[in-house]
Amino acid sequence: MAMFIRVDIEDDVVRKTPGLAKKLVEVCPVNIFKLGSAEGTAETVEENVDECTLCDLCMQASPEGVRVVKLYES
């Protein structure tokens, strides 16, 4: 379980945007995303979440589909 951040994926947004799930997998430099079991979906790889560099590439790819929540800024 991640200690510093949480990555939220809005499944409806990702599913409705063709190719977005694949794009999320491609843009993340630390492999936080993987293709989901359902077509057009993405999932987080929980053991990689704490490797996030806060580069914002995933949020640039989908500003409404992905949110990185900093747990230490409550």
HTML snippet that shows the backbone in 3Dmol.js (N, CA, C, O; Angstrom):
<script src="https://3Dmol.org/build/3Dmol-min.js"></script>
<div id="view" style="width:600px;height:400px;position:relative"></div>
<script>
const pdb = `
ATOM      1  N   MET A   1       0.831  -1.183   0.000  1.00  0.00           N
ATOM      2  CA  MET A   1       0.000   0.000   0.000  1.00  0.00           C
ATOM      3  C   MET A   1       0.875   1.246   0.000  1.00  0.00           C
ATOM      4  O   MET A   1       1.886   1.310   0.700  1.00  0.00           O
ATOM      5  N   ALA A   2       0.471   2.238  -0.798  1.00  0.00           N
ATOM      6  CA  ALA A   2       1.231   3.475  -0.906  1.00  0.00           C
ATOM      7  C   ALA A   2       1.156   4.285   0.389  1.00  0.00           C
ATOM      8  O   ALA A   2       0.120   4.323   1.053  1.00  0.00           O
ATOM      9  N   MET A   3       2.263   4.925   0.732  1.00  0.00           N
ATOM     10  CA  MET A   3       2.303   5.705   1.958  1.00  0.00           C
ATOM     11  C   MET A   3       2.177   7.203   1.697  1.00  0.00           C
ATOM     12  O   MET A   3       1.669   7.937   2.545  1.00  0.00           O
ATOM     13  N   PHE A   4       2.631   7.660   0.542  1.00  0.00           N
ATOM     14  CA  PHE A   4       2.733   9.089   0.299  1.00  0.00           C
ATOM     15  C   PHE A   4       1.704   9.634  -0.681  1.00  0.00           C
ATOM     16  O   PHE A   4       1.287  10.787  -0.573  1.00  0.00           O
ATOM     17  N   ILE A   5       1.298   8.816  -1.627  1.00  0.00           N
ATOM     18  CA  ILE A   5       0.321   9.269  -2.615  1.00  0.00           C
ATOM     19  C   ILE A   5      -0.713   8.185  -2.882  1.00  0.00           C
ATOM     20  O   ILE A   5      -0.537   7.018  -2.532  1.00  0.00           O
ATOM     21  N   ARG A   6      -1.780   8.611  -3.505  1.00  0.00           N
ATOM     22  CA  ARG A   6      -2.803   7.692  -4.007  1.00  0.00           C
ATOM     23  C   ARG A   6      -3.091   8.129  -5.432  1.00  0.00           C
ATOM     24  O   ARG A   6      -3.186   9.324  -5.710  1.00  0.00           O
ATOM     25  N   VAL A   7      -3.230   7.178  -6.328  1.00  0.00           N
ATOM     26  CA  VAL A   7      -3.551   7.478  -7.717  1.00  0.00           C
ATOM     27  C   VAL A   7      -4.981   7.028  -7.968  1.00  0.00           C
ATOM     28  O   VAL A   7      -5.309   5.847  -7.850  1.00  0.00           O
ATOM     29  N   ASP A   8      -5.826   7.995  -8.316  1.00  0.00           N
ATOM     30  CA  ASP A   8      -7.226   7.712  -8.611  1.00  0.00           C
ATOM     31  C   ASP A   8      -7.439   7.723 -10.116  1.00  0.00           C
ATOM     32  O   ASP A   8      -7.004   8.643 -10.808  1.00  0.00           O
ATOM     33  N   ILE A   9      -8.105   6.704 -10.614  1.00  0.00           N
ATOM     34  CA  ILE A   9      -8.443   6.609 -12.030  1.00  0.00           C
ATOM     35  C   ILE A   9      -9.956   6.678 -12.159  1.00  0.00           C
ATOM     36  O   ILE A   9     -10.674   5.899 -11.532  1.00  0.00           O
ATOM     37  N   GLU A  10     -10.438   7.607 -12.968  1.00  0.00           N
ATOM     38  CA  GLU A  10     -11.869   7.707 -13.265  1.00  0.00           C
ATOM     39  C   GLU A  10     -12.152   6.767 -14.434  1.00  0.00           C
ATOM     40  O   GLU A  10     -11.927   7.115 -15.593  1.00  0.00           O
ATOM     41  N   ASP A  11     -12.645   5.579 -14.117  1.00  0.00           N
ATOM     42  CA  ASP A  11     -12.860   4.555 -15.137  1.00  0.00           C
ATOM     43  C   ASP A  11     -13.752   5.028 -16.281  1.00  0.00           C
ATOM     44  O   ASP A  11     -13.493   4.702 -17.439  1.00  0.00           O
ATOM     45  N   ASP A  12     -14.794   5.787 -15.974  1.00  0.00           N
ATOM     46  CA  ASP A  12     -15.708   6.252 -17.020  1.00  0.00           C
ATOM     47  C   ASP A  12     -14.995   7.130 -18.038  1.00  0.00           C
ATOM     48  O   ASP A  12     -15.222   6.998 -19.240  1.00  0.00           O
ATOM     49  N   VAL A  13     -14.140   8.020 -17.568  1.00  0.00           N
ATOM     50  CA  VAL A  13     -13.400   8.915 -18.460  1.00  0.00           C
ATOM     51  C   VAL A  13     -12.429   8.118 -19.313  1.00  0.00           C
ATOM     52  O   VAL A  13     -12.356   8.320 -20.525  1.00  0.00           O
ATOM     53  N   VAL A  14     -11.685   7.218 -18.692  1.00  0.00           N
ATOM     54  CA  VAL A  14     -10.685   6.428 -19.422  1.00  0.00           C
ATOM     55  C   VAL A  14     -11.367   5.537 -20.449  1.00  0.00           C
ATOM     56  O   VAL A  14     -10.903   5.434 -21.584  1.00  0.00           O
ATOM     57  N   ARG A  15     -12.438   4.906 -20.073  1.00  0.00           N
ATOM     58  CA  ARG A  15     -13.148   3.993 -20.965  1.00  0.00           C
ATOM     59  C   ARG A  15     -13.745   4.724 -22.177  1.00  0.00           C
ATOM     60  O   ARG A  15     -13.783   4.172 -23.276  1.00  0.00           O
ATOM     61  N   LYS A  16     -14.206   5.949 -21.980  1.00  0.00           N
ATOM     62  CA  LYS A  16     -14.847   6.713 -23.057  1.00  0.00           C
ATOM     63  C   LYS A  16     -13.851   7.354 -24.014  1.00  0.00           C
ATOM     64  O   LYS A  16     -14.242   7.852 -25.069  1.00  0.00           O
ATOM     65  N   THR A  17     -12.567   7.347 -23.659  1.00  0.00           N
ATOM     66  CA  THR A  17     -11.550   7.989 -24.487  1.00  0.00           C
ATOM     67  C   THR A  17     -10.695   6.910 -25.156  1.00  0.00           C
ATOM     68  O   THR A  17      -9.851   6.296 -24.504  1.00  0.00           O
ATOM     69  N   PRO A  18     -10.910   6.679 -26.446  1.00  0.00           N
ATOM     70  CA  PRO A  18     -10.166   5.618 -27.133  1.00  0.00           C
ATOM     71  C   PRO A  18      -8.648   5.807 -27.015  1.00  0.00           C
ATOM     72  O   PRO A  18      -8.122   6.891 -27.264  1.00  0.00           O
ATOM     73  N   GLY A  19      -7.972   4.744 -26.637  1.00  0.00           N
ATOM     74  CA  GLY A  19      -6.519   4.739 -26.549  1.00  0.00           C
ATOM     75  C   GLY A  19      -5.951   5.342 -25.274  1.00  0.00           C
ATOM     76  O   GLY A  19      -4.737   5.313 -25.075  1.00  0.00           O
ATOM     77  N   LEU A  20      -6.798   5.889 -24.406  1.00  0.00           N
ATOM     78  CA  LEU A  20      -6.280   6.552 -23.205  1.00  0.00           C
ATOM     79  C   LEU A  20      -5.640   5.567 -22.235  1.00  0.00           C
ATOM     80  O   LEU A  20      -4.603   5.878 -21.648  1.00  0.00           O
ATOM     81  N   ALA A  21      -6.218   4.410 -22.053  1.00  0.00           N
ATOM     82  CA  ALA A  21      -5.626   3.425 -21.138  1.00  0.00           C
ATOM     83  C   ALA A  21      -4.206   3.077 -21.578  1.00  0.00           C
ATOM     84  O   ALA A  21      -3.291   3.023 -20.757  1.00  0.00           O
ATOM     85  N   LYS A  22      -4.033   2.846 -22.856  1.00  0.00           N
ATOM     86  CA  LYS A  22      -2.708   2.519 -23.387  1.00  0.00           C
ATOM     87  C   LYS A  22      -1.757   3.700 -23.216  1.00  0.00           C
ATOM     88  O   LYS A  22      -0.583   3.510 -22.897  1.00  0.00           O
ATOM     89  N   LYS A  23      -2.250   4.906 -23.425  1.00  0.00           N
ATOM     90  CA  LYS A  23      -1.431   6.105 -23.274  1.00  0.00           C
ATOM     91  C   LYS A  23      -0.934   6.257 -21.839  1.00  0.00           C
ATOM     92  O   LYS A  23       0.223   6.614 -21.618  1.00  0.00           O
ATOM     93  N   LEU A  24      -1.802   5.986 -20.862  1.00  0.00           N
ATOM     94  CA  LEU A  24      -1.388   6.074 -19.457  1.00  0.00           C
ATOM     95  C   LEU A  24      -0.261   5.099 -19.154  1.00  0.00           C
ATOM     96  O   LEU A  24       0.693   5.438 -18.454  1.00  0.00           O
ATOM     97  N   VAL A  25      -0.377   3.889 -19.684  1.00  0.00           N
ATOM     98  CA  VAL A  25       0.677   2.884 -19.485  1.00  0.00           C
ATOM     99  C   VAL A  25       1.984   3.367 -20.103  1.00  0.00           C
ATOM    100  O   VAL A  25       3.054   3.194 -19.519  1.00  0.00           O
ATOM    101  N   GLU A  26       1.894   3.968 -21.279  1.00  0.00           N
ATOM    102  CA  GLU A  26       3.090   4.405 -22.006  1.00  0.00           C
ATOM    103  C   GLU A  26       3.784   5.605 -21.367  1.00  0.00           C
ATOM    104  O   GLU A  26       5.014   5.661 -21.339  1.00  0.00           O
ATOM    105  N   VAL A  27       3.012   6.571 -20.852  1.00  0.00           N
ATOM    106  CA  VAL A  27       3.637   7.815 -20.387  1.00  0.00           C
ATOM    107  C   VAL A  27       4.269   7.711 -19.005  1.00  0.00           C
ATOM    108  O   VAL A  27       5.150   8.507 -18.680  1.00  0.00           O
ATOM    109  N   CYS A  28       3.855   6.772 -18.197  1.00  0.00           N
ATOM    110  CA  CYS A  28       4.358   6.699 -16.827  1.00  0.00           C
ATOM    111  C   CYS A  28       5.782   6.118 -16.798  1.00  0.00           C
ATOM    112  O   CYS A  28       5.998   4.975 -17.201  1.00  0.00           O
ATOM    113  N   PRO A  29       6.746   6.911 -16.319  1.00  0.00           N
ATOM    114  CA  PRO A  29       8.129   6.421 -16.310  1.00  0.00           C
ATOM    115  C   PRO A  29       8.422   5.364 -15.245  1.00  0.00           C
ATOM    116  O   PRO A  29       9.475   4.728 -15.287  1.00  0.00           O
ATOM    117  N   VAL A  30       7.512   5.167 -14.295  1.00  0.00           N
ATOM    118  CA  VAL A  30       7.767   4.192 -13.228  1.00  0.00           C
ATOM    119  C   VAL A  30       6.718   3.088 -13.187  1.00  0.00           C
ATOM    120  O   VAL A  30       6.564   2.419 -12.165  1.00  0.00           O
ATOM    121  N   ASN A  31       6.008   2.893 -14.267  1.00  0.00           N
ATOM    122  CA  ASN A  31       5.076   1.767 -14.446  1.00  0.00           C
ATOM    123  C   ASN A  31       3.997   1.670 -13.368  1.00  0.00           C
ATOM    124  O   ASN A  31       3.769   0.604 -12.797  1.00  0.00           O
ATOM    125  N   ILE A  32       3.345   2.788 -13.103  1.00  0.00           N
ATOM    126  CA  ILE A  32       2.255   2.794 -12.134  1.00  0.00           C
ATOM    127  C   ILE A  32       0.969   2.234 -12.741  1.00  0.00           C
ATOM    128  O   ILE A  32       0.097   1.750 -12.020  1.00  0.00           O
ATOM    129  N   PHE A  33       0.857   2.301 -14.063  1.00  0.00           N
ATOM    130  CA  PHE A  33      -0.362   1.858 -14.735  1.00  0.00           C
ATOM    131  C   PHE A  33      -0.134   0.585 -15.530  1.00  0.00           C
ATOM    132  O   PHE A  33       0.951   0.344 -16.059  1.00  0.00           O
ATOM    133  N   LYS A  34      -1.189  -0.227 -15.600  1.00  0.00           N
ATOM    134  CA  LYS A  34      -1.212  -1.391 -16.474  1.00  0.00           C
ATOM    135  C   LYS A  34      -2.590  -1.422 -17.114  1.00  0.00           C
ATOM    136  O   LYS A  34      -3.542  -0.838 -16.596  1.00  0.00           O
ATOM    137  N   LEU A  35      -2.685  -2.103 -18.239  1.00  0.00           N
ATOM    138  CA  LEU A  35      -3.987  -2.242 -18.872  1.00  0.00           C
ATOM    139  C   LEU A  35      -4.895  -3.059 -17.976  1.00  0.00           C
ATOM    140  O   LEU A  35      -4.473  -4.050 -17.380  1.00  0.00           O
ATOM    141  N   GLY A  36      -6.147  -2.636 -17.885  1.00  0.00           N
ATOM    142  CA  GLY A  36      -7.115  -3.329 -17.046  1.00  0.00           C
ATOM    143  C   GLY A  36      -7.625  -4.593 -17.696  1.00  0.00           C
ATOM    144  O   GLY A  36      -7.363  -4.854 -18.870  1.00  0.00           O
ATOM    145  N   SER A  37      -8.347  -5.366 -16.934  1.00  0.00           N
ATOM    146  CA  SER A  37      -8.900  -6.617 -17.460  1.00  0.00           C
ATOM    147  C   SER A  37     -10.029  -6.362 -18.448  1.00  0.00           C
ATOM    148  O   SER A  37     -10.243  -7.162 -19.358  1.00  0.00           O
ATOM    149  N   ALA A  38     -10.754  -5.259 -18.283  1.00  0.00           N
ATOM    150  CA  ALA A  38     -11.810  -4.899 -19.237  1.00  0.00           C
ATOM    151  C   ALA A  38     -11.200  -4.016 -20.333  1.00  0.00           C
ATOM    152  O   ALA A  38     -10.309  -3.210 -20.066  1.00  0.00           O
ATOM    153  N   GLU A  39     -11.670  -4.173 -21.523  1.00  0.00           N
ATOM    154  CA  GLU A  39     -11.144  -3.414 -22.655  1.00  0.00           C
ATOM    155  C   GLU A  39     -11.277  -1.905 -22.421  1.00  0.00           C
ATOM    156  O   GLU A  39     -12.319  -1.423 -21.976  1.00  0.00           O
ATOM    157  N   GLY A  40     -10.208  -1.176 -22.728  1.00  0.00           N
ATOM    158  CA  GLY A  40     -10.229   0.271 -22.605  1.00  0.00           C
ATOM    159  C   GLY A  40     -10.105   0.788 -21.192  1.00  0.00           C
ATOM    160  O   GLY A  40     -10.448   1.939 -20.921  1.00  0.00           O
ATOM    161  N   THR A  41      -9.621  -0.045 -20.281  1.00  0.00           N
ATOM    162  CA  THR A  41      -9.460   0.389 -18.893  1.00  0.00           C
ATOM    163  C   THR A  41      -7.998   0.290 -18.469  1.00  0.00           C
ATOM    164  O   THR A  41      -7.197  -0.425 -19.071  1.00  0.00           O
ATOM    165  N   ALA A  42      -7.685   1.027 -17.419  1.00  0.00           N
ATOM    166  CA  ALA A  42      -6.342   0.982 -16.836  1.00  0.00           C
ATOM    167  C   ALA A  42      -6.488   0.727 -15.341  1.00  0.00           C
ATOM    168  O   ALA A  42      -7.506   1.054 -14.730  1.00  0.00           O
ATOM    169  N   GLU A  43      -5.455   0.141 -14.775  1.00  0.00           N
ATOM    170  CA  GLU A  43      -5.418  -0.130 -13.338  1.00  0.00           C
ATOM    171  C   GLU A  43      -4.068   0.338 -12.812  1.00  0.00           C
ATOM    172  O   GLU A  43      -3.112   0.497 -13.571  1.00  0.00           O
ATOM    173  N   THR A  44      -4.002   0.556 -11.506  1.00  0.00           N
ATOM    174  CA  THR A  44      -2.718   0.906 -10.911  1.00  0.00           C
ATOM    175  C   THR A  44      -1.982  -0.353 -10.487  1.00  0.00           C
ATOM    176  O   THR A  44      -2.594  -1.357 -10.120  1.00  0.00           O
ATOM    177  N   VAL A  45      -0.678  -0.283 -10.541  1.00  0.00           N
ATOM    178  CA  VAL A  45       0.194  -1.342 -10.034  1.00  0.00           C
ATOM    179  C   VAL A  45       0.602  -0.861  -8.646  1.00  0.00           C
ATOM    180  O   VAL A  45       1.533  -0.070  -8.499  1.00  0.00           O
ATOM    181  N   GLU A  46      -0.103  -1.347  -7.638  1.00  0.00           N
ATOM    182  CA  GLU A  46       0.036  -0.818  -6.272  1.00  0.00           C
ATOM    183  C   GLU A  46       1.472  -0.812  -5.763  1.00  0.00           C
ATOM    184  O   GLU A  46       1.876   0.129  -5.080  1.00  0.00           O
ATOM    185  N   GLU A  47       2.243  -1.834  -6.079  1.00  0.00           N
ATOM    186  CA  GLU A  47       3.614  -1.882  -5.558  1.00  0.00           C
ATOM    187  C   GLU A  47       4.513  -0.825  -6.192  1.00  0.00           C
ATOM    188  O   GLU A  47       5.622  -0.600  -5.707  1.00  0.00           O
ATOM    189  N   ASN A  48       4.064  -0.172  -7.262  1.00  0.00           N
ATOM    190  CA  ASN A  48       4.862   0.867  -7.914  1.00  0.00           C
ATOM    191  C   ASN A  48       4.404   2.280  -7.569  1.00  0.00           C
ATOM    192  O   ASN A  48       5.080   3.243  -7.931  1.00  0.00           O
ATOM    193  N   VAL A  49       3.292   2.428  -6.889  1.00  0.00           N
ATOM    194  CA  VAL A  49       2.729   3.757  -6.643  1.00  0.00           C
ATOM    195  C   VAL A  49       3.691   4.657  -5.882  1.00  0.00           C
ATOM    196  O   VAL A  49       3.799   5.838  -6.210  1.00  0.00           O
ATOM    197  N   ASP A  50       4.383   4.150  -4.892  1.00  0.00           N
ATOM    198  CA  ASP A  50       5.319   4.987  -4.131  1.00  0.00           C
ATOM    199  C   ASP A  50       6.566   5.362  -4.928  1.00  0.00           C
ATOM    200  O   ASP A  50       7.391   6.138  -4.447  1.00  0.00           O
ATOM    201  N   GLU A  51       6.714   4.835  -6.115  1.00  0.00           N
ATOM    202  CA  GLU A  51       7.828   5.216  -6.981  1.00  0.00           C
ATOM    203  C   GLU A  51       7.498   6.467  -7.790  1.00  0.00           C
ATOM    204  O   GLU A  51       8.355   6.981  -8.508  1.00  0.00           O
ATOM    205  N   CYS A  52       6.282   6.954  -7.682  1.00  0.00           N
ATOM    206  CA  CYS A  52       5.831   8.112  -8.458  1.00  0.00           C
ATOM    207  C   CYS A  52       6.765   9.295  -8.234  1.00  0.00           C
ATOM    208  O   CYS A  52       7.124   9.608  -7.099  1.00  0.00           O
ATOM    209  N   THR A  53       7.157   9.950  -9.326  1.00  0.00           N
ATOM    210  CA  THR A  53       8.040  11.108  -9.256  1.00  0.00           C
ATOM    211  C   THR A  53       7.254  12.417  -9.339  1.00  0.00           C
ATOM    212  O   THR A  53       7.843  13.495  -9.412  1.00  0.00           O
ATOM    213  N   LEU A  54       5.931  12.320  -9.328  1.00  0.00           N
ATOM    214  CA  LEU A  54       5.051  13.489  -9.437  1.00  0.00           C
ATOM    215  C   LEU A  54       5.341  14.296 -10.699  1.00  0.00           C
ATOM    216  O   LEU A  54       5.318  15.527 -10.681  1.00  0.00           O
ATOM    217  N   CYS A  55       5.613  13.594 -11.785  1.00  0.00           N
ATOM    218  CA  CYS A  55       5.950  14.242 -13.052  1.00  0.00           C
ATOM    219  C   CYS A  55       4.731  14.822 -13.761  1.00  0.00           C
ATOM    220  O   CYS A  55       4.881  15.653 -14.656  1.00  0.00           O
ATOM    221  N   ASP A  56       3.541  14.404 -13.381  1.00  0.00           N
ATOM    222  CA  ASP A  56       2.278  14.888 -13.936  1.00  0.00           C
ATOM    223  C   ASP A  56       1.991  14.427 -15.369  1.00  0.00           C
ATOM    224  O   ASP A  56       1.027  14.895 -15.974  1.00  0.00           O
ATOM    225  N   LEU A  57       2.789  13.536 -15.917  1.00  0.00           N
ATOM    226  CA  LEU A  57       2.542  13.087 -17.285  1.00  0.00           C
ATOM    227  C   LEU A  57       1.195  12.384 -17.426  1.00  0.00           C
ATOM    228  O   LEU A  57       0.526  12.520 -18.451  1.00  0.00           O
ATOM    229  N   CYS A  58       0.798  11.639 -16.410  1.00  0.00           N
ATOM    230  CA  CYS A  58      -0.493  10.952 -16.469  1.00  0.00           C
ATOM    231  C   CYS A  58      -1.639  11.957 -16.419  1.00  0.00           C
ATOM    232  O   CYS A  58      -2.640  11.796 -17.116  1.00  0.00           O
ATOM    233  N   MET A  59      -1.496  12.980 -15.606  1.00  0.00           N
ATOM    234  CA  MET A  59      -2.550  13.986 -15.501  1.00  0.00           C
ATOM    235  C   MET A  59      -2.585  14.885 -16.737  1.00  0.00           C
ATOM    236  O   MET A  59      -3.641  15.414 -17.082  1.00  0.00           O
ATOM    237  N   GLN A  60      -1.457  15.063 -17.398  1.00  0.00           N
ATOM    238  CA  GLN A  60      -1.444  15.788 -18.667  1.00  0.00           C
ATOM    239  C   GLN A  60      -2.141  14.973 -19.748  1.00  0.00           C
ATOM    240  O   GLN A  60      -2.839  15.523 -20.600  1.00  0.00           O
ATOM    241  N   ALA A  61      -1.947  13.666 -19.708  1.00  0.00           N
ATOM    242  CA  ALA A  61      -2.589  12.785 -20.691  1.00  0.00           C
ATOM    243  C   ALA A  61      -4.096  12.732 -20.474  1.00  0.00           C
ATOM    244  O   ALA A  61      -4.857  12.571 -21.428  1.00  0.00           O
ATOM    245  N   SER A  62      -4.524  12.866 -19.237  1.00  0.00           N
ATOM    246  CA  SER A  62      -5.951  12.801 -18.921  1.00  0.00           C
ATOM    247  C   SER A  62      -6.257  13.612 -17.666  1.00  0.00           C
ATOM    248  O   SER A  62      -6.343  13.050 -16.575  1.00  0.00           O
ATOM    249  N   PRO A  63      -6.423  14.925 -17.809  1.00  0.00           N
ATOM    250  CA  PRO A  63      -6.670  15.770 -16.638  1.00  0.00           C
ATOM    251  C   PRO A  63      -7.912  15.382 -15.828  1.00  0.00           C
ATOM    252  O   PRO A  63      -7.954  15.600 -14.617  1.00  0.00           O
ATOM    253  N   GLU A  64      -8.910  14.816 -16.483  1.00  0.00           N
ATOM    254  CA  GLU A  64     -10.116  14.422 -15.766  1.00  0.00           C
ATOM    255  C   GLU A  64     -10.168  12.936 -15.462  1.00  0.00           C
ATOM    256  O   GLU A  64     -11.045  12.479 -14.728  1.00  0.00           O
ATOM    257  N   GLY A  65      -9.228  12.175 -16.025  1.00  0.00           N
ATOM    258  CA  GLY A  65      -9.250  10.733 -15.840  1.00  0.00           C
ATOM    259  C   GLY A  65      -8.325  10.222 -14.753  1.00  0.00           C
ATOM    260  O   GLY A  65      -8.513   9.117 -14.243  1.00  0.00           O
ATOM    261  N   VAL A  66      -7.319  11.024 -14.391  1.00  0.00           N
ATOM    262  CA  VAL A  66      -6.339  10.592 -13.393  1.00  0.00           C
ATOM    263  C   VAL A  66      -6.097  11.731 -12.411  1.00  0.00           C
ATOM    264  O   VAL A  66      -6.005  12.900 -12.785  1.00  0.00           O
ATOM    265  N   ARG A  67      -5.998  11.352 -11.162  1.00  0.00           N
ATOM    266  CA  ARG A  67      -5.681  12.329 -10.114  1.00  0.00           C
ATOM    267  C   ARG A  67      -4.659  11.705  -9.175  1.00  0.00           C
ATOM    268  O   ARG A  67      -4.838  10.582  -8.703  1.00  0.00           O
ATOM    269  N   VAL A  68      -3.598  12.435  -8.912  1.00  0.00           N
ATOM    270  CA  VAL A  68      -2.595  12.002  -7.940  1.00  0.00           C
ATOM    271  C   VAL A  68      -2.848  12.794  -6.667  1.00  0.00           C
ATOM    272  O   VAL A  68      -2.746  14.021  -6.656  1.00  0.00           O
ATOM    273  N   VAL A  69      -3.177  12.086  -5.599  1.00  0.00           N
ATOM    274  CA  VAL A  69      -3.498  12.703  -4.319  1.00  0.00           C
ATOM    275  C   VAL A  69      -2.307  12.542  -3.391  1.00  0.00           C
ATOM    276  O   VAL A  69      -1.871  11.427  -3.104  1.00  0.00           O
ATOM    277  N   LYS A  70      -1.793  13.655  -2.931  1.00  0.00           N
ATOM    278  CA  LYS A  70      -0.662  13.636  -1.989  1.00  0.00           C
ATOM    279  C   LYS A  70      -1.232  13.443  -0.587  1.00  0.00           C
ATOM    280  O   LYS A  70      -1.893  14.337  -0.060  1.00  0.00           O
ATOM    281  N   LEU A  71      -0.988  12.313   0.003  1.00  0.00           N
ATOM    282  CA  LEU A  71      -1.552  11.963   1.303  1.00  0.00           C
ATOM    283  C   LEU A  71      -0.926  12.774   2.444  1.00  0.00           C
ATOM    284  O   LEU A  71      -1.509  12.859   3.525  1.00  0.00           O
ATOM    285  N   TYR A  72       0.215  13.351   2.225  1.00  0.00           N
ATOM    286  CA  TYR A  72       0.891  14.115   3.267  1.00  0.00           C
ATOM    287  C   TYR A  72       0.449  15.576   3.277  1.00  0.00           C
ATOM    288  O   TYR A  72       0.920  16.351   4.108  1.00  0.00           O
ATOM    289  N   GLU A  73      -0.443  15.964   2.373  1.00  0.00           N
ATOM    290  CA  GLU A  73      -0.972  17.337   2.331  1.00  0.00           C
ATOM    291  C   GLU A  73      -2.453  17.336   2.660  1.00  0.00           C
ATOM    292  O   GLU A  73      -3.260  17.773   1.841  1.00  0.00           O
ATOM    293  N   SER A  74      -2.817  16.873   3.795  1.00  0.00           N
ATOM    294  CA  SER A  74      -4.219  16.754   4.167  1.00  0.00           C
ATOM    295  C   SER A  74      -4.843  18.066   4.513  1.00  0.00           C
ATOM    296  O   SER A  74      -6.027  18.118   4.848  1.00  0.00           O
TER     297      SER A  74
END
`;
const viewer = $3Dmol.createViewer("view");
viewer.addModel(pdb, "pdb");
viewer.setStyle({}, {cartoon: {color: "spectrum"}});
viewer.zoomTo();
viewer.render();
</script>
